[in-house]
């Protein structure tokens, strides 16, 4: 059993975006294209096959329903159906090779620490950040593009 949970965006939200073609909470049009970058899909947390997979871009607030101050930004999902990443599956193996920014947040959307990981040691860095009782959760973002990938919480 993992002591951490990987929290991808909810299936109900993904289905709504695919059905309406609009960003949740904002109503902006979602945009679909053939993948030009690796991603990942914020629902299944698998990387995109560049030049093959269709991906949908939309505006998303990872703090919606968790904090009163929003932080919207662009993210991608597979345009076709995919299965949500299981929360207890550990850090996504495909994502270990990509540089990541780990932003540790306290309640109130206050950044407690930020760590850049470029050598595949994301899990060790996550456990180190979670040693602080002040940390409520960690947001993983792509170090190069800067966009939100998924959230990490303590299990239980």
Secondary structure as UniProt FT lines:
FT   STRAND          4..7
FT   HELIX           11..20
FT   TURN            24..26
FT   STRAND          31..34
FT   TURN            42..44
FT   TURN            50..52
FT   STRAND          54..61
FT   TURN            62..66
FT   STRAND          72..78
FT   TURN            87..88
FT   HELIX           93..95
FT   TURN            96..97
FT   STRAND          100..106
FT   TURN            107..109
FT   STRAND          110..117
FT   HELIX           122..129
FT   TURN            130..131
FT   TURN            133..134
FT   STRAND          137..142
FT   TURN            143..145
FT   STRAND          148..154
//
